[in-house]
Amino acid sequence: MSTDLIAALTALGAEFGPTLEAALVVFLRVGAMMALLPAFGETVIPVRVRLALALAFTAIITPALEAALPPVPNAPLDLMRLVATETIAGFTLGAGLRLFVIVLQIAGTIAAQATSLSQFFGGAGVDPQPAMSQILLMGGLALAVTLGLHVRLAELLLLSYQLFTPGRFPLPADVADWGVSQVSRAFALAFTLAMPFVILSLVFYIALGAINKAMPQLMVAFVGAPAITFAGLALLLLTAPLVLPIWHDAFSAFIADPTGDAR
């Protein structure tokens, strides 16, 4: 009986061994990327859930990549090289995606600062941020998940093996240029999303200065503070349905072509 069991396990290992090795190679990249993914990799999600998601993505894309992946090397140095290259690839892609979460946070912070709502409605969580940032962040992530974020991420993972060859380190100069480009585009996109609030703030304070010049005896601070608060909240209500699709279009463009223009 024991001989038959050993023979069956040996045959099972010979049949599924290559698949398991390929899944291990894929999991190295997926697991590193999962740590920074928008929505699926947020810190509020339990670690066990994120691990289950990483295993699910691994199971989805491994069959499509099994034939093109290198086998797990036996030499320790080669194994360490494979682990390092796959982890770097996952972290690089995850960082590029995480920038779009930071875009919403920056846009909300700029909008809150411009409308004097950053302190009044400031958050008190682990990552303190204005309520506008939290609203835009939750709205953007909900929109992305609703429009099939899991499918797009699977496509990105499949595409990533054309960008980052397993077992080969990317050129540091190329990664640095790519990172600087993505960061600059992220700040440009954040400022673009917050532009209505900046314009509102500029017009309001110019008008407030003119009123104060015409009527010095009027306490404009008591009139202006409630007005700019109400105007900022009203503008958020009107512009949030417009700026979130713009953000999602840029997010989708990055997933479709991580090396191209992410604006």
Residue pairs with C-beta under 8 A, 6 or more apart in sequence:
18 66
18 71
19 62
19 66
21 71
21 72
22 62
22 65
22 66
22 69
23 58
23 59
23 62
24 72
25 69
25 70
25 72
25 82
25 86
25 166
26 58
26 61
26 62
26 65
26 69
26 157
27 54
27 55
27 58
28 82
28 83
28 86
28 87
28 90
29 86
29 87
29 89
29 90
29 157
29 160
29 164
30 54
30 57
30 58
30 61
30 90
30 157
31 54
31 90
32 86
32 87
32 88
32 89
32 90
32 91
32 94
33 41
33 90
33 91
33 93
33 94
33 97
33 157
34 40
34 41
34 50
34 53
34 54
34 57
34 90
34 94
35 41
35 50
35 90
35 91
35 94
36 91
36 94
36 95
36 97
36 98
37 94
37 97
37 98
37 153
38 97
38 98
38 100
38 101
38 141
38 144
38 149
38 251
39 141
39 144
39 145
39 149
40 50
40 53
40 149
40 150
40 153
41 50
41 94
41 98
42 141
43 126
57 153
57 154
57 157
60 154
61 154
61 157
61 158
64 158
65 158
65 161
68 161
69 161
69 166
70 82
70 166
70 167
72 79
72 82
73 79
73 82
78 167
81 167
82 166
82 167
84 169
85 164
85 166
85 167
85 168
85 169
86 166
88 164
88 169
88 170
89 160
89 163
89 164
89 166
89 170
92 164
92 170
92 175
93 156
93 160
93 164
93 258
95 179
96 182
96 254
96 258
96 262
97 251
97 254
97 255
99 182
99 183
99 186
100 140
100 186
100 247
100 250
100 251
100 254
101 137
101 140
101 141
102 186
102 190
103 186
103 189
103 190
103 193
103 247
103 250
104 133
104 136
104 137
104 140
104 190
104 193
104 247
105 129
105 133
105 136
105 137
106 133
106 186
106 187
106 190
106 191
106 194
107 133
107 136
107 189
107 190
107 191
107 193
107 194
107 243
107 247
108 129
108 130
108 132
108 133
108 134
108 135
108 136
108 137
108 194
109 118
109 129
109 130
109 132
109 133
110 190
110 191
110 194
110 197
110 198
111 117
111 130
111 132
111 194
111 197
111 198
111 232
111 236
112 118
112 121
112 130
112 131
112 132
112 133
112 232
113 130
114 194
114 197
114 198
114 200
114 201
114 232
115 197
115 200
115 201
115 228
115 229
115 231
115 232
115 235
116 225
116 228
116 229
116 232
117 130
117 131
117 132
117 229
117 232
117 233
118 130
120 229
121 130
121 131
121 132
122 128
122 129
122 130
122 131
123 129
123 130
123 131
123 133
123 134
132 232
132 236
135 236
135 240
136 193
136 240
136 243
136 244
139 240
139 244
140 244
140 247
140 248
140 251
143 244
143 245
143 248
144 248
144 251
147 248
152 252
152 255
153 255
155 255
155 256
156 255
156 258
159 258
160 258
163 258
163 259
164 170
178 259
182 262
185 261
185 262
185 263
186 262
188 263
189 247
189 250
189 262
189 263
191 198
192 246
193 243
193 246
193 247
196 235
196 239
196 243
197 232
197 235
197 236
197 239
200 231
200 232
200 235
201 228
204 224
204 227
204 228
204 231
208 220
208 224
211 218
211 220
211 223
212 218
212 220
250 262
250 263
253 260
253 261
253 262
253 263
254 262
